[in-house]
């Protein structure tokens, strides 16, 4: 089929590349010329495992094309996916400017019947507005159908998720159009759930809010475990083995980040407030997450009361492994808090250094070498559970750091392993490991 994609951010790019892989003819439109040129040369502006080989392959097969010219994309398209961003406004509501702009452009360019499929995360009722807008502004009697088709791709495993997702949601009031979209996805054999448009829009927000709730819930249990000398890892296995609860998203840590959970939880809380239903549970989930991101520096200060002038290594900048995305990453808050304490920060990440440099500048040292980050430092804060960090031998902390204190915000190391080393190790929801009293006193004196 001839398909256009409006917006080549993370969702648009993955969707375009994967649909091209299924044999469709895909034209992706984006306003940013540099991005479009880069993509046409077969290179991806974002780091996503497995994306670039599929991008190059489908461009060379002539099935995938990127342009800044909307006419080229929309004029004869049979399906148009809207995949533009819906960032959070200051008050938490979703900013729909890019969606409105895309709908305007689509209306001015279409020349035949078309299905508009919205993948952008939009508040309930938005797709109806998109349809009204396009119907009002289009230049002919073409039939436009709007479908809500939310995405559930995780950064870092988006290509896998596209082909192996748990479900495809098709929210539509038009059975014929809905059957066309179902057929589009048929080769990947993922169960399809058909709903009305508003329910599909809600499914996206409710899914992210529920997952965020699981994370804040386990982080609350972790905090109580710490006070009662229980171990959150064992508790999570125990509760997650109940199929009704499920074992996913029960990893305690320093909170969720990324471009989705923080934004979508706030937008849903706002959406609820707009219909006079204060979403108290979700408000608590958001508050717990904000608190969670401040835990590392708080815990560090309980051990080293003054961090001023001390070298501190922050291990991991990305909001999770497998991506160079640092949006709402706990590391942002950690670094800012460390800077307020006048600590000398050295930050390690295998791939997210340049994205962090764009955000926080060069006011501290970056390295892609863990040893260099740890050398002579007095505190190491683990913020991302990269494999490189999880596999990094604990004895090297003792060898490279001055009186090693580790705050492991992602529980990367097993307590059995930690106990073998003379390090002060504090993690989330697990008993702390202290070196001998003499060593602790020495570290406080230095
Ligand atoms: C999330 C959803 O998982 C996707 O289904 C959805 O499509 C996407 O948002 C979106 O709305 O576009 P993503 O933000 O890529 O995907 O990342 P997740 O893997 O869900 O992780 C989010 C955050 O939660 C990360 O900071 C991660 O470290 C944290 N997390 C996750 C935990 O702290 N504990 C866990 O047990 C799981």
Boltz pocket constraint, residues with backbone or C-beta under 6 A from the ligand:
constraints:
  - pocket:
      binder: B
      contacts: [[A, 121], [A, 151], [A, 152], [A, 153], [A, 154], [A, 155], [A, 156], [A, 208], [A, 211], [A, 215], [A, 248], [A, 249], [A, 250], [A, 251], [A, 252], [A, 253], [A, 254], [A, 255], [A, 256], [A, 257], [A, 258], [A, 259], [A, 260], [A, 261], [A, 319], [A, 320]]
      max_distance: 6.0
